[in-house]
Amino acid sequence: MMKPRIDPDSPGFLISTTARLMRGAFEREIESAEIGVTAAEARVMAHMSVCGAMRQHNLADRLGLAAMSVTGFLDRLEAAGLVRRSTDPTDRRAKIVTLTDAALPILDEIHLAGTRATQAAFADVTADEFEIFRSVCHKLCANLEDRRVPQVAS
């Protein structure tokens, strides 16, 4: 039998597996909450809540999604009155997306769904272990963000 060349305990593999499982737990919580948005739309709204108003293509980059996918999510969210698009005053070709006040109750439900998913994931993790985990994740993000290739404006 061939020995695997990829170590399933490597940081990248562990992070990827954990992220996939956390995303699945979040999606199940959103679906069972029946809050009127899909799990993908909930992720879009959550990122907008954390980051504030931003250009649509920056939101797509932050989510790691194709711009066309995010456009579809935003179309549905805008039709529901949960987001607003406006022209970027510095570049009229670009759109700035903003959450509306109508999004606030939905964001509360998204937060509760995320909390339930997090509680399930960290059920057997002590507060000290969680703090170490959180601290290491912040360091990893900072290290990797510093090394990102700057995007060329188009």
Residue pairs with C-beta under 8 A, 6 or more apart in sequence:
6 13
7 13
8 14
8 17
11 140
21 121
22 117
22 118
22 121
25 117
25 120
25 121
26 39
26 42
26 43
26 113
26 114
26 117
27 39
28 117
29 113
29 114
29 116
29 117
30 37
30 38
30 39
30 42
30 110
30 113
31 39
33 109
33 112
33 113
35 42
35 106
35 109
35 110
35 113
36 80
36 106
37 45
37 77
37 80
37 82
37 106
37 110
40 73
41 73
41 76
41 77
42 106
42 110
42 113
43 63
44 59
44 63
44 70
44 73
44 74
44 77
45 77
45 82
45 83
45 99
45 103
45 106
45 107
45 110
46 107
46 110
46 114
47 59
47 62
47 63
48 54
48 59
48 83
48 97
48 98
48 99
49 99
49 103
49 107
49 110
51 59
51 62
52 98
53 96
53 97
53 98
54 62
54 96
54 97
55 88
55 94
55 95
55 96
55 97
56 67
56 70
56 71
56 74
56 85
56 94
56 95
56 96
56 97
57 67
57 94
59 70
59 97
60 66
60 67
60 69
60 70
61 151
63 70
74 83
74 85
74 97
77 83
77 103
78 84
78 85
80 102
81 100
81 102
82 99
82 100
82 102
82 103
82 106
83 97
83 98
83 99
83 100
83 103
84 97
84 98
84 99
84 100
85 95
85 96
85 97
85 98
86 95
86 96
86 98
87 94
87 95
87 96
88 94
88 95
88 96
99 107
122 130
125 133
